Amino acid sequence: MRHLSVEILAAGSQQPDPITSAGNAQLGIAALVGIAVIVLLITRFKLHAFLALTVGSLVLGAVAAAPLDKAIDSFTTGLGDTVSGVGVLIALGAVLGKLLADSGGADQIVDTILAKAGRRSIPWAMALIAGIVGLPMFFEVGLVLLIPVVLLVAKRGNYSVMRVGIPALAGLSVMHGLIPPHPGPLVAIDAIHANLGVTLALGLVVGIPTLVVAGPLFGRVAARWVDTTPPEGVVPERATADAARRPGFGITLATVLLPVVLMLAKALTDIIVDDAENTVQRVMDVVGDPMIALLVAVLVALFTLGRSAGFGKDKLSETVGSSLGPIAGILLIVGAGGGFKQTLVDVGIGRMILDVSENWSVPALLLGWLIAVGIRLATGSATVATVSAAGLVAPLTADMSTAQAALVVLAVGAGSLFFSHVNDAGFWLVKEYFGMNVGQTVKSWSIMETIISVVALLLLLLLSLVV
């Protein structure tokens, strides 16, 4: 099957000769020191993750006794390859999300589903809304978009804020950690050479029940644990609350799901046809390619969302342009993470992990989750945890089947969500919007993130027994 095409050298027979002759002990120390430097710079000195990853990569090379020029080459090569592989996808996803928000399409989905939901089903409706809206949007954008809806529903329906807020947060978080085209899953797919369509399909299989448990079900418990009143004036108004024109529900939903359908159709064709010379296979290889699928969705959205909202050419150009600025930092972090991963591989740590792990009884899937959990707890960044853990476990996935490699990607993503706490910007964002103190935020948001991580891991371990 055709994989996401970024030729980053992995482990095993594909791994290049290391640029250092250091022994396994020194390489292990180098990996630990490199990660420790990244963690320290981010947590203690509050350095931006891009700079921390850059410095950590150079420290890794120095401790591993690699020539400095070679370490620099490894870092820049990994950065360039990663950005070239996932940068366009992240940019297209940002454009689609911006069109969805500015056109009022997201509000249309929210209003339609809430209008049809009964009182008892409101928490489930909030989870559904967050899952749909969060599919093309970054977590922070989706959160800002949905917070007014959560508080309005809670006030009008006399609900606990936690009862409707936790399902919405869970929907956004599950999409962010497990489902491409979000940056974390994309980078892990890239590093592990997994198939994006298969990963997307398995991510949905795991993500839906995980959302049910961490969202509507845990929301009942969180509502008993935490009673909060959001502060006045903190929440922004809905951007299109008074808009005269908004795209219809059906066409908006179809636009959002279009890239997902195209990528899943390609994955299904790969399984059923699996013949490179077959015409249907060749067409789907193009149409279902992640970049083409997202590009098609964006071009369609210009008409189905933009034109339906009455956007002229200037407004469409402004919307697309304004969507790209905020993702610059994300692209740099993702790229630096790819550079750190490539430095790990080139100094020989990938081969060292292969050698040492021959006597381990820990599956690669569980190992990837544990590494991501450790880095997430230390740095607070889900993206840093994903890119670092994916780079470390990539050597162990070289001989895996397509499905097994996809499960490792999802395990890394699940681990990157574990127990958000005070070093995570998302923790403070949720705390302030919902008007909670630190203890209440831990008992609601942090526990919810942990439930997502653990439930997803358990489901992945079960799936690994049958795929």
Secondary structure, 3 states (H helix, E strand, C coil): CCCCCCCCCCCHHHCCCCCCCCCHHHHHHHHHHHHHHHHHHHHCCCCCHHHHHHHHHHHHHHHCCCCHHHHHHHHHHHHHHHHHHHHHHHHHHHHHHHHHHHCCHHHHHHHHHHHHCCCCCHHHHHHHHHHHHHCCCCHHHHHHHHHHHHHHHHHHCCCCHHHHHHHHHHHHHHHHHHCCCCHHHHHHHHHHCCCHHHHHHHHHHHHHHHHHHHHHHHHHHHHHHCCCCCCCCCCCCCCCCCCCCCCCHHHHHHHHHHHHHHHHHHHHHHHHCCCCCCHHHHHHHHHCCHHHHHHHHHHHHHHHHHHCCCCCHHHHHHHHHHHHHHHHHHHHHHHHHHHHHHHHHHCCHHHHHHHHHCCCCCCHHHHHHHHHHHHHHHHCCHHHHHHHHHHHHHHHHCCCCHHHHHHHHHHHHHHCCCCCCCCCHHHHHHHHHHCCCHHHHHHHHHHHHHHHHHHHHHHHHHHHCCC
